[in-house]
Amino acid sequence: LEQIMLIGSTIPDPLMELLLNTGSSVTKLASGRTAVSHAHREMFDAAVIVSTGEEMDLAETVFNLRDINSSMQVIILSDCADVSEGAIPTEAVVRFVPNAKIMSMQELKAHFELS
């Protein structure tokens, strides 16, 4: 992966370090709304979601990103409790978006080590 969008108001240091160590370009964005705006202007290979902010819930963020770039991989971090699900549970969101996955930090680390 070359371009990674990292979405969240508070990003754990180990996560930022992990993504930077992949050699990818990481763009840190504070909210789902900002991420959607950037996705309209730039091409990203993946989005890693820590939190989405108050303006957009998780489902709205993921569906908008999918509509803008259907090939973008979307990873929702499960061990970051700051992701507000809204009306649609995370598992349902993942079911409707083929490139979306729920991962823990450990799974994310293994995922990038295998890539």
C-alpha positions in Angstrom: 0.0 0.0 0.0 1.4 3.4 -0.9 -1.2 5.9 0.2 -2.9 5.4 3.6 -5.6 7.6 5.1 -5.6 7.4 8.9 -8.9 8.7 10.4 -9.2 9.7 14.0 -9.0 12.7 16.4 -6.6 10.8 18.7 -4.2 8.4 17.0 -2.3 5.9 19.3 1.5 6.3 18.8 2.0 2.6 18.1 -0.5 2.8 15.2 1.2 5.8 13.6 4.6 4.1 14.0 3.3 0.8 12.5 1.8 2.6 9.4 4.9 4.7 8.9 7.1 1.6 9.1 5.3 0.1 6.1 7.0 2.7 3.9 3.6 4.1 2.9 2.6 7.7 2.8 0.2 8.3 5.7 -2.3 11.2 5.7 -3.7 11.8 9.2 -7.3 13.2 9.1 -9.3 14.2 12.2 -12.8 13.1 11.1 -14.9 11.1 8.7 -16.1 14.3 7.0 -12.5 15.4 6.4 -11.6 11.9 5.1 -14.5 12.0 2.6 -13.4 15.4 1.4 -9.8 14.3 0.9 -10.9 11.1 -0.9 -12.6 13.3 -3.5 -9.3 15.0 -4.2 -6.7 12.3 -3.7 -6.4 8.5 -4.4 -5.8 6.4 -1.4 -5.1 2.6 -1.3 -6.5 2.2 2.2 -8.3 3.9 5.1 -7.6 3.0 8.7 -10.4 4.2 10.9 -9.8 4.9 14.6 -12.7 7.3 15.1 -15.1 9.3 12.8 -16.0 12.3 14.8 -19.4 13.7 15.5 -20.5 14.9 12.0 -20.5 11.4 10.4 -20.9 8.0 12.0 -19.0 4.9 11.0 -21.5 3.7 8.5 -21.8 7.0 6.7 -18.0 7.4 6.6 -17.4 3.9 5.2 -20.2 4.0 2.6 -19.0 7.4 1.4 -15.4 6.2 1.0 -16.7 3.1 -0.8 -18.7 5.3 -3.2 -15.8 7.5 -4.0 -13.2 4.7 -4.4 -14.6 1.2 -4.4 -11.1 -0.4 -4.6 -9.9 1.4 -1.4 -9.4 -1.1 1.5 -11.1 0.1 4.7 -9.9 -1.2 8.0 -11.8 -0.4 11.2 -9.8 -0.8 14.3 -11.8 -2.9 16.8 -9.6 -2.1 19.9 -10.2 1.6 19.6 -13.5 2.2 21.4 -13.9 5.7 19.9 -15.7 4.5 16.8 -19.3 5.4 17.2 -21.4 3.0 15.3 -24.6 5.0 14.9 -27.7 3.2 13.7 -25.9 0.5 11.8 -23.6 -2.0 13.7 -20.0 -2.3 12.6 -20.5 -5.9 11.5 -23.3 -4.9 9.2 -21.2 -2.2 7.6 -18.5 -4.7 6.9 -21.0 -7.1 5.3 -22.1 -4.4 2.8 -18.6 -3.2 1.9 -16.5 -6.0 0.4 -13.1 -4.2 1.0 -13.9 -3.4 4.6 -12.5 -5.4 7.6 -12.6 -5.1 11.3 -9.1 -5.7 12.8 -7.4 -5.4 16.1 -3.9 -3.7 16.3 -2.3 -7.2 16.3 -4.2 -8.2 13.2 -3.4 -5.0 11.5 0.3 -5.5 12.3 0.2 -9.0 10.9 -1.7 -7.8 7.8 1.0 -5.3 6.9 3.8 -7.8 7.6 2.2 -10.1 5.1 1.6 -7.4 2.5 
